[in-house]
């Protein structure tokens, strides 16, 4: 029987080989692990490994590292400079998709209005990381359309933070013990105080500019684990990882930020994240994958994104570019998958809805980059 080390070796070599092919079609290489997870969901001869505590612990660390990196990339100063058009477009597009999607989930899957809207908003968030290489390839990063796509994709990070807080509150509401409730809110309060405190210690953080990268990396990991430890008491490890990244982004000196960010991303995407995406794939239930349901979710979500982009962008960008904006913003990446996994693990949604939406995400992940790349190429002539 194969052991976990050989199993992980196979996972990484599969992700590497398939990832090379995916990059050629403008799909992030890391989705090679998700494909393998989907294959194992059909027939898994390694159930003893993928259901073990060791594997699940590594996968959860992958989720926390992804959230930490997302927090690390959030620029609070950028939000202050965001134009009214991007601000208005972000909220209108995302919440239009959430409204239409929420109604669809409410009547088709029978969830409460609250859960239906939470799932829809999480699924509506944008994977701008998928689009930036395409925009860069066609020299569109600094165009009005390119900046709009990046701006909306970046600003929706604040929506993702809001969703994580909503989920945390929903999970906490299931705790009926007075002691539990007090511990939860005390831990959450401490997390926000620590995060706010680090953002205000920029001058003290300048002293860390003299540390070597290895020592600074240890400090970063310490802060991340400290936040996760406190967040564990509040059943809020996801928001804790995100807050740790946001706080360190403003605390660490700029001259060290890029180097340490590179180190953290290497640790995240080079080891932990592929295990997380594999875990996501293996937890899908193939029996729930109704092609009609998946097609409806794709049409509802994509149609709402196109409609929202057209209504908000036709005057600012023109009809053609507003529709290209809608297609680009339909890209998905890791954050919505993380939110759905948290909802599933806490019993807030079932395997039926989870499996259908993950499958729909895979459609967007593979179709949108190809479609967007071809449209942009034609638009550039």
N, C-alpha and C positions, 0 to 999 in steps of 0.2 A: 504494500500500500504506500502511495506517495506521501511524503511529509510536506509540511507547510513551506519549507525553504525551496524545495524543487517546484512546488506549485507556484510560488511567487516568481521564481525564475522563468517559468513558462508564461506567466501573465505579462511580465515585463518585456520578454522577447516578442510576444504576440503584439503587444501594444506598440513596440518599436517598429516592427515590420509593417503592420497595418497602418500605423500612424504616418509613415512615410508616404504611403499611397494617399491617405486622406489629405495631407498637406498639399498635394498636387491639385486637388479639387477644392482648395480653400476651406477645408473643414479642419478644426483644431485636432491635432494628432491624438490628444488625450481621449478622444471619443472611441479610439480603438479598444480601450478597456471596457467602455460601455457596450460595445458590440460583442465582446467576449462574454460579458455578463448576460446579455440577451441570449446568446447561444447556450450558456449554462442554465438559463432559466427554462429552456426547452428540455434539456437532458443534462443533469449534473452528476457526474460520477465522483465529484469531490465534495459532496454534501457535508461529510464529517469535518472538512477543513473550513468551508465557507460559513458553516453555522457554529464554528468554535468561538470561544470567548477571545482568543488571541487575534483571530482574523477580524472580528467585529470591533475590537479595540483599535486596531490599526486603521480600519475603515472610518471609525469615528474621529480619530486624529486627523485623517485626511479631510473630513468635513470641517473640522475646526481650523485647520491650516488654510483651507480655501476661504473661509469667512475672514480669517485674520488677514490674508492677502488682500481681500476685497476692501476691508477696513483700511489697510495700509495704503491703498490706492485712492481713497476718498480725500479730496482736497477741499477742506472747509473754506479756504479763501476763494476757491474757484466758484463756489456756490454764491458768494457775495457779489461776484462779477457777472453772474449769469444774466443774459438778456431776458426781457419780459417775454419775447417770442418763445424762447426755449422753455422757460418756466411754464408758460401757458400751454404750450404744445405737450410737454411731458405729462402734466396732470390730466389734460383733456383726453389725450390718446390712451393713456393707461387706464383711466377710470371709465372711459367709454367701453373699452374692451372688458373691464371688470364688470360693468353693468350688464352688458349683453351676455357675457360668459356666465355671470352669476345667475341670471334668469334661466339660462340653458341648464346649468348644473342643478339648480333647485328643482326643476320639473322633470329632468331626465334621470337624475340619480337620487332625488328625494332628500338631499341634505338641507339643513336649516339655511335661512337666508344669510346668516352671519358666516357660516363655514363656506357656503357657495361663493360669497364675495371675497373672502380671504384667499381661497384657492385660486379664484380668477385673477385677483390682483397679483398674486405671486407668479402666476403663469404669464402675466402681461409684461413682466419686466424684460428689459432688453439686454442681449449679449453683445455689447459693442466691441468686445475683444475679438469677436469673429470678423467684424467689418473693417476694423482699422487696417489690417494688412491689405485688404482689397482696395480701400481708398488710397492707401499709400502707393500701391502698384500703379494706379491710374492717375497719380498726382492730383488727387481731389481732397486731400486732407484740409487744405487751407481755402477751399471754395466755400461758398455760402451753404451749399447742400452738405458738404462734408462736415463743416463745423456744426450744422444743425443736427446731423446724425450723432456725432460724437457728444454734443451738448446734451441732447435728450437722453442718450444712453448713459451718460455720466450722472446726470441729475436724478435719474430714476433710482440711483443708489440710496437716496434719502427715502424713497418709497420702500425699498427693501428693508431698511432699518425699521421703518414704521410697521411693516408686516411682521418682522421678527418680534417686535414688542407686543403686537396683537396676539401672536401665537403664544408667547410667554404668558400673557395675561389669561388666555384661554386655558392653557395647561394648569396654571395656578388656581383658576377658579374651581378646578376639580378637587382641590385639597380642602377638606371640611374642618380639619383640626385648626383651632385658633393658634396653637404654637407653630404649626406649619405655615400658616398665612403670615404670621409675624416674621418668621425666619425668611420667608420668600421676599417680602417687601423690604426687610432690613438689608438683605444681601443685594437686592437690586439697587437700593439707595446707595450702598457702599460702592457698587460698581460704577455708578454714574459720578459719584464724588471723586473716585480715583481717576476716572477718565478725564473729568473736567479739570482736576488738579494737575494732571500731567500736561494738558494743553496750555496751562497757565505758567508752566515752569520752563519756558523756552530759554531764558537766560541761564538757568541752572543746567539745562540740557546741553548748552554750548560746551560745557566742560567734557562731555562725552565725545567731542570731536577729536580729542587727543588719544582716545583708546584705540588699540588695534582692532581689526575686524573680528578676530576670534573672541576677544573679551566682550565686545559690543554685541556680538551674536548671542553669547551666553546671557547677557542682560535682557535682550529682546525675548528670548525663550523664557526667562524667569518671569517677565511681566505677563506674557501670554498664559503661562501655567498658573500664575497667581490669579489672574482674572477668571480663568476656567475653574479654579478651585473654589473661588467665591461664588461664581455662577452656578456651580453644581448644587449648592444649598438652595438656590432659587429656581432650580430646574430651568436655568437660563444660560446654559453653556454656549449656545449659539450666539446670543446677543453679547455675551462676555467676550468671545473671540473677536467679534466685530468691533466692539468698543476698544479692546486692547490695540487693535491695528490702527484705529482712528487716533487714539491718544498718542501712540508712538510716532505716528506720521508727523505730528506737530512738535513732539518733544525732541526727537533726534535732529542734530544739526544737518543742514542741507548738504554739506560737503561729504557727510557720511551716509546720507539717506539712500542714495542710489546704489552704493556698494552693498549695504546691509539688506536693501530690498532685493537685490540680485541673489544674495545668499539665502534669504527666506524663500524666495520663489523656487530656487533650485531644490531646496528641501521639500517644498510643497509639491511641485509638479513632477519632480524627479523621483519621488518615492511614495508619498502618502496619497496624493490625489488619484493616481491610477487605481489604487486599492479601493478608494471610495466609489469611483465610478463603476468598478467591477461589482461591488456590493450592491449598488443601485440596480444594476442590470439583473443580478441574480434574484432580487426580491420581487421582480415582476412575476405575475401569474399569467401564463400564456393563455389559459382558458378564458380570460377576460378580454382578450384582444380582439374585439369585434371590429373588422375593417370599416363597417358603416359608422360606428361610433367614433372611431379615430378620424375618419374623413369629415364628420360633422364638426368635431372639435377643431380640426385644422381650418375648415372653412369659416366657422364662427370667429375664431381667434384672429386669423389672417384678415378676414373681411372687416372686422371691427378696427384693426390696426390701419388698414388702408383708408377706411372711411374717416377715422379720426385725423389721420395725416392730411388727407385731402381738405377737410373742413378747416383745419388750423393753418395749413401751409400754402393754400392756393394763391392767396394774395401776396404772401412774402416770397414764395419760391416759384410760383407758377404751377399750372395743373400737372405738367409732366414731372417736374422735380418733386412735387408734393407726393405723387404716387410712388416715385422711386424711394422717397423718404419712408413711406409706409412699408414698402417691401423690405428695405434695409432694417427697419425697426422690428420686423417680425423674427429676426434672428434670436435664438435662445442660447444660453450658456449655463454655467454651473449654479447660479444663485437660486433660480426657481426650482431646480432639482433638489438642492439642499433643503429648501423650505418644505417641499412635498415629502421628503424623507422624514423630516421632523414630525410632520403631521401624521404620517403613517405610523411611525414608531410609538407615538403617544395615543394611538387609537382614535384620532380625530377624523381621519378619513379611512376608508377601507381599501383593500387590495384592488378592487374593481376600478375605482376612480384613479387610484395611483397608477395602475398598469396602463390604462388608456391614455392618461396625460403624459406619462414618460414616453410611451410609443409616439404620441403626437409631437413631443419635443424632439424626438429623433428625426421625424419627418422634417421639421423646421431646420434642425441642425444640418441636415444633408442637402435639402432642397434650396433653402434661402441663399447660402453662399454661392451656389452655382447660378441660380437665377439672377441674383444681385450683380455678380461679376459680369455676366453676359450683357445685362441691361446697361450697366455703367460703361462697359467697353463700347457698346453701340452709341451711347449718349456722347462719349468722348470722340467718336468718329474715327 
